[in-house]
């Protein structure tokens, strides 16, 4: 799949506060809490999502997910199937 096609698909994924993402590997559930714009001098401005994840304290082999996720990376992870997205 071409790089342009990935970007086109990512542009079609719309994320909103309250959306739920499920990590397929860790079986953790996250809720998108807020979106933050971070200004970059070198590249276009970046957007990050604050995600509240369920914790799995009983299983020490499961690494916790990041609290802040860069928006385009999150969208690509949804497209390739690392995360399932359930919109509110």
Phi, psi and omega in degrees: 000135183286158180301320180297320180296320177299317180294320178298317179295319180297323179296335181277345178277117180254123179253140180223155173303133181097348177294153181246134174241141179241123177283116185294323183284307185276348183061029176267149180248132179235148177245130178286117187264312182204157180245134182234134177268131176239128185278133178239129179285323186277327183232182174299158177302148181250150177240138180235146177252132171274124184240127172268117182257149170292150178257150179233067186296339183286328183256104183284351179277349181267118178282140179290149176282159179289147179282321178254129180234132178293135189300311182294323177296319178296316179298316179295323178295326176291316182298316183279351173099012175289328179233145168263141180246131175237112185274150181271000000 
